[in-house]
């Protein structure tokens, strides 16, 4: 849920989109899915994946799927590297709040 909250916050702050969480792991804008988060346990570790529809055209999404994209909602293309960097930094900081950094000597 923390990850979805960060995606929602980023969409609101950076793009002015009215995003909302649809539990357990989706983010919706204008009643359509724009992002999904998956968490799996692999070899005793948690692996998280975040999908965000950024530069898809409305025709790419199809009518049978209730999805949307940043491009469809804003009319502007995103730089995917920037989006990935910003979201990963937000999610990492949020999940590690209160925990020492890997380089801290006082762990």
C-alpha positions as CSV (number, residue, x, y, z in Angstrom):
1,X,0.0,0.0,0.0
2,X,2.9,2.3,0.8
3,X,4.2,2.0,-2.8
4,X,0.7,2.8,-4.2
5,X,0.6,5.9,-2.0
6,X,3.9,7.1,-3.4
7,X,2.6,6.6,-7.0
8,X,-0.6,8.5,-6.2
9,X,1.3,11.3,-4.6
10,X,3.7,11.6,-7.5
11,X,0.8,11.7,-10.1
12,X,-0.9,14.4,-8.0
13,X,2.1,16.6,-7.3
14,X,3.9,16.3,-10.7
15,X,1.0,16.0,-13.1
16,X,-2.0,17.4,-11.2
17,X,-3.9,14.1,-11.8
18,X,-6.6,13.1,-9.4
19,X,-5.3,9.6,-8.7
20,X,-6.7,7.1,-6.2
21,X,-5.8,3.7,-4.9
22,X,-8.0,0.8,-5.7
23,X,-7.0,-1.9,-3.2
24,X,-5.0,-3.9,-3.1
25,X,-2.5,-2.9,-5.7
26,X,-3.8,-0.6,-8.4
27,X,-3.9,3.2,-9.1
28,X,-6.8,4.7,-11.0
29,X,-7.3,8.1,-12.7
30,X,-10.7,9.1,-14.1
31,X,-12.1,5.7,-13.2
32,X,-9.4,3.8,-15.3
33,X,-6.3,1.9,-14.3
34,X,-3.0,3.8,-14.8
35,X,-0.7,1.8,-12.6
36,X,-0.4,-1.6,-10.9
37,X,2.0,-2.8,-8.2
38,X,3.0,-6.4,-7.7
39,X,5.0,-7.8,-4.7
40,X,6.3,-11.3,-4.7
41,X,8.6,-13.3,-2.4
42,X,11.6,-14.8,-4.3
43,X,14.2,-16.8,-2.5
44,X,13.2,-15.2,0.9
45,X,13.3,-11.6,-0.5
46,X,10.5,-9.3,-1.5
47,X,10.6,-8.2,-5.1
48,X,8.4,-5.3,-6.1
49,X,7.3,-4.2,-9.6
50,X,5.6,-1.0,-10.5
51,X,3.9,-0.6,-13.8
52,X,2.8,2.9,-14.9
53,X,1.2,3.6,-18.3
54,X,3.1,6.7,-19.4
55,X,3.2,7.3,-23.2
56,X,0.6,5.0,-24.5
57,X,-1.9,6.4,-27.0
58,X,-5.6,5.9,-26.3
59,X,-5.7,3.6,-29.3
60,X,-3.0,1.4,-27.8
61,X,-5.0,0.8,-24.7
62,X,-8.1,-0.7,-26.4
63,X,-11.7,-0.4,-25.4
64,X,-11.9,-3.8,-23.7
65,X,-9.4,-2.7,-21.1
66,X,-10.4,0.0,-18.6
67,X,-7.0,1.6,-18.7
68,X,-5.5,5.0,-19.2
69,X,-2.1,6.6,-19.5
70,X,-0.3,9.8,-18.5
71,X,-0.3,10.9,-22.1
72,X,-4.0,10.3,-22.5
73,X,-4.7,12.3,-19.3
74,X,-2.3,15.2,-19.8
75,X,-1.7,15.3,-23.6
76,X,2.1,15.3,-22.9
77,X,4.7,12.6,-23.2
78,X,6.9,11.6,-20.2
79,X,10.6,10.9,-20.1
80,X,10.4,7.4,-18.7
81,X,13.9,7.5,-17.2
82,X,13.0,10.5,-15.2
83,X,9.7,9.0,-14.1
84,X,11.4,5.8,-13.1
85,X,14.2,7.6,-11.2
86,X,11.8,9.9,-9.3
87,X,9.3,7.1,-8.4
88,X,12.0,4.7,-7.3
89,X,13.6,7.3,-5.1
90,X,10.3,8.1,-3.5
91,X,9.4,4.5,-2.9
92,X,12.9,3.6,-1.6
93,X,12.9,6.5,0.9
94,X,9.4,5.7,2.0
95,X,10.0,2.0,2.6
96,X,13.3,2.7,4.4
97,X,12.1,5.5,6.6
98,X,13.5,5.0,10.1
99,X,16.0,2.3,8.9
100,X,19.7,3.0,8.7
101,X,21.2,3.4,5.2
102,X,23.5,0.6,4.0
103,X,26.6,2.7,4.5
104,X,25.7,3.8,8.1
105,X,28.3,2.7,10.6
106,X,25.8,2.8,13.5
107,X,23.6,0.0,12.3
